[in-house]
Amino acid sequence: MNNLKTCRVCLLSKTLDAYTKDRTKKLGITNICKECAKIASRKYYVSNSKDIKKRTTCYSNSYIPKHSR
């Protein structure tokens, strides 16, 4: 079996351990390597940080008991 896969973002061939698991895919791993996924996640957070913080605060206020904070 071939132990290399090409990332669809950076287009580099990397070993299978450079990808996260995804049971919905044929090989059981994602199409994007961990490094590219990390960059994309960070980019998303930077551009949507206000919404993410607002959603997190709303969740915290609704579901976490006040005495446990």
N, C-alpha and C positions, 0 to 999 in steps of 0.2 A: 504494500500500500504506500502511496505517495504521502510523505509527511510534510509537504509544503502546500501552502494556500496563498493566493494573491489577495491582498487587501483591496477593496474596491475604491478606497479613498486615496491612499498613498501609492497604490499600484506596486508595492514591494512584495516579493515572495517571502513568507515567514513560516516558521514551524507552527504546528497546530496549537501548541501551548501559548502562543501569542494572541489567541482569540478566546473570547468568553463562550461559555456553553449556551446553547439555545436548542432545545428539543424540537422546536418546530421546523428547523432546517434539516436538509438531507444528511449532511455530515455531523449534525449535532452541535455546530458552532456557528457564531455570527459571521457576517460578511465583512465586518470592519474589525481591524486589529484593536487590541486594548489601548494602544497609544493614541490612535485616531479617535477612538470612542471617548477617551479622557479629554482630548482637545475639544471635541464637539460638545461634550457635557459642560465643560468650563465656559465655552463660548455662549451656550444657551443660558447658563446661570448669570453671566455678566450682563447679557442683554435683557433678561427677565427677572432680575434680582428683586425688584420692588414687588412684583406680583407673587413671587415665591415666598418672600418674607411676610407679606400680607396673609397669604394662605396658611402659612405655618403658624402665625400668631393667632389667627382665627381658630385653627384646630386646637392649639394649646389652650386657649380660653374656653373652648367648648367641652373638651374631653378630658383634660387633665385636672383632677381635683385641686382646688386652691391650696389646701393644707399640705400637699406633697411637693409644692414648688420651693 
